[in-house]
């Protein structure tokens, strides 16, 4: 058996696959696991229906083939689970538990279900259990660090099956069926070796092969490294390797560490250095650019070295449209120890900085390819090295999607480092902008929420009130969008305090306006009007007339909701005057439309009719067909109330004609998807220099 099953750290939903997996051995373990699926649980024995999914535990040390066994079990029984197999990784390469909230969110996304940005862990896990209640799913949870992680994700239905992979027992979860792994049987272990070395070298000296298996204690990861070492040395005898490993034996050394030490010592120095530095790769995920930046070599040279390391069993290649690799989890601590012992701290910090800087430039290129209509963006893109450019927006979007787990991990690690805050802020700024450009604010909202939270962490740590205000505004915007208005209001007030501390008029103005909007959403119309008024005073003092006109309209809306039509009319007239002075024809037309609406509410149909007719003329000048049609319908309603059904029918006909023309001329083609929406407020990180 080999431990070749790898996961990119995300979650995926896959159907049963009958493809040949190349799995070896573990016949007894598979038989026992399959029997455990059918065996009655404690609840069933006591006469009660099992309230939750059955949990099978595959426990073993890293490198024992536990993930490969779980994948093979899932392949064999997947046809029993009509809704497929969900996979998630619960541990980072360094052993840090993945937050339950992140895993639940990724599982819901894999099920094509909504995951509101900023939702609490309990809400997400409850939504997951509800989603799985009517499904028959196999849930494979790899690298579980704690029992709490698994328990929080357990489906409340016995029709589902959970297969958990861990280094030890999951104490606290009832009726777990454990399967503890040791080494492979000798026959399977020898066959694994022969896959790397060829059958002839094993056949000519079967005893030496068995001796090598014994030195490796049948551990698949150790055997894979031994096979890679032999494959790279066609003239080396299997017996020689077994003797070297025996001689390398030291108290406390594991078979894996001994084989790894031998494999590492035989690498050329450039390849050995790249391998050591891969321990710095976010989430253990590598592409040629990451390796190139870490080592300070060319992208082509880095890819050649990565492919060589795959052949030696020191890396795993991830099936992907783009070249991607993963450091095996069992080797991560060994590589980290090597890097810390052989490279100075300053060299490691420089390697991290190079990697983050390269990532920032790739994200700049990824975003710039979407701005081909902007001459400045085009010129900046052309000035980048060819290796950093994407051939098309589609290629850039694919790269961003595939590298998303690694990019998010890079942002988290950069913030946690604490010594690279300037690079961390630039990285998060570019990542947010790239995601919004390619995916849209709504689709990227869950990731944006986490990134803005990281920006807030850095701003508070470095005492940067301006950046703190921006992060709080962004988080509050996303809170407001997902219905958490009270939480948004709290954050808008904090942003106002930070904006005042930074003496940032933009942040304070937007915060006051947003506080007003939150109060309006909560139905407190008096406070909404008051806060909009405060924002208006600031805009008027700074002679920002377009913003002042907009705020007059918001004040009017608050008064309208409160039934104060006189105040609403006064403010709408001020908004109309402001837009007229600014020459904003479209906004002028919309303000007149709202003025007419309030006049109708106030019981002034004749005034509303005249205002509405004026609004139609301005909407025609603005070429706003939908607004014209809406105004024609309002004219028809007003004329009916005034006792003129004939004129009302004419206006309704005009509205129908306008809408018909707009649909026939303006609808997108079926094969042309709508471009993603872009909301500047929801992606703003004002913490970097203008050239970023």
C-alpha positions, 0 to 999 in steps of 0.5 A: 500500500502506498500513501499517495492519496493527497488533498489540497486542504479543501473539500470536494464532493466526488462520485464513486470511481472504479478506476484502478488505484494501485492500492496494495495490502491491508486486506484484513483491515479493509475486511474489518472496516467493511464489517464494522459498517454493517455491525450493530451499534450500541444504540441499536443493541439497546433497541434505539435507532442510531441518532447519528452517523456511524464513525470509523476511525483509521489511526496510525502514525504519519506515513503509515498509509492511513489516508490511502486506506481511507481512500480505498475504503471510500472507493470500495463502498462509495456505491452505497452512498448515492450522494457521493463522498465528501472529503475534508482535511482537519489539520494543517501540515504543521499539526495545527487544527483547522478551525471547525468554522472553515471546514463546515463552510467548505463542506457547505460550498461543496454541497452548493449551499450558501455560506453567509460571510462571517456566520458563526461556527454553530450556525454553519455546523447546524446548517451542515447537519440540516443539509446532510439530514436528507442525504446519504453521504460518506464523509472522509475527514483526514488528519483529524487533530481533536475529537471535537473537530469530528464531533461538530461535523457528524451528521444527525442521520444513520444513513451517512458514514464518517471515516476519520483519519487520525494519529490517535483515539477520538476520545469522547465520540460514542461508538467509534470503531477504531482500526490501528495501522502497523506496517504492511505485510511483507509480500505487499511491502516487497511489491511496493518496492518493486514498483519503483525498482523494477521486478528484476532487482527484487527477484535476484535478491529476495532476501535483501528486499525482505531485509529492507522491508524489515529495516523500514518496518513495513511503513509505506512512506519509508518504503516509497523513499527507499524505492525512489532512492534505488530507482535513481541509482540503477546500479545500487544493490538492494542489500547495500541500502538495507545495510546503510539503513541498519548502520544509520540506526540510532536510538529514537530514530524512526525508519522514516527519518533514517530513510529520509536522512539518506535520501536527503544527503544524496541530493545536490545542494541546490535541490537539497536547499529547495527541499528544505525551504519547501517547509515554508510553503503555505499549507504545504502546497507548492507550485513552480513560482513558490519554489522559485521565489523561496530558493531565488532560482528560475521558474523553469529550474524550480519546476525541474527540481520539483519533478525530480523530487516527485520521482524520489518520493519526496513530494507528491504531484497533485492532479491539477490543470496547473503544475502543483505539488504537496509536501507529504505531511509525514515529511513536514516536521523533518523538513522544518527541522532541517531548515531551522538547523541549516539555514540562518533565521535571517535567510528563512525570513528573506525566503518568506519575503521573496515568496510573499513578494512574488505572490503579490506580483502574481496577484497584481498581474491576475487583476490587471489582466481584467483591466485591459480597457485601462491604458495605465493597467495595460502598460503596467502589465506589459512591464511585468516579466513574461513569467508573471503574465497570464495569457488571458483572463480565463487563465488568471481566474483558473490560477486564482481558483486553483491556488486559492487554498495556498493564497489564503494560507499565505495571508494567514501565515504572513499575519501570524509571522508578525515581522512582515506586516507591510508585505502581509498588508500588500498581499491581502490588498491584492488578493482581495482585489483579484478575487473581486475582479474575477469572482465578484464581491458576493461569491468571494464574500466568505473569503473576503470576510476572513481577509478583512479580519486579518487586516484588522489584526495587523492594524490593531497590532501595528496601531494603524487607525486608518487601516483599522477603520478601513477593515472595520468598514469592510467587515461591517459592510459584509455583516450588513449584507448578511442580515447581521445589522446590529453587529454591523452597527457596532463595527461602523461605530468602531470605524468612526472612532478609528477614522477620527483618530486617524483624522481620515475624512473619508472613513469618518464620512462613510462611517457616519453614513453607514451608521445611519443606514444601519439605523434605517435597516433597524427601523429607527428612522429618527436616528437614521436621519440624525446620522445622515444629517451629521454626514451631510454637514461634513460633506457640505463643509468639504464642498463635496456636492455630489455626495451631499445631494445623495445624502439629502436623498437618504435623509428624505428616505428616512423621513418618508419611512417615518411618515414625515412627508413635509421634511421628506419633500424638502430634502428631495427638493434639495437633492434635485437641486444638487444633482442639477447643479452637478449635471448628473442627469440620471440621478436628477431623474431618479430624485424627481421620481422619488419626489413625485412618489412622496408627493403622492404619499402626501396626498398631492396628486396634481403636484405628483403628476407634474413632477412625474412628467418632468422626471420622464423627460430627464429619464429620457435625456439620461437614456434610462429606459427602465426608469422611463417605464416605471415613471409611465406606470406611475403616471398611469396610476396617478391619472386613474386616481384623477379620473382619466382612464384613457390617458392612463391606458396610453401611459401603460401602453408606452411603458409596455413598449419601452420594456419590450424594446429594452428586453429585446435589445438589452438582454445578454446572450444565453451563453454570455454570463453576467460579469461579476458585480464589483463593490468598491466598498466591500473590497477596499483595503486602504493600507498600501501605496498607490502603485499597488 
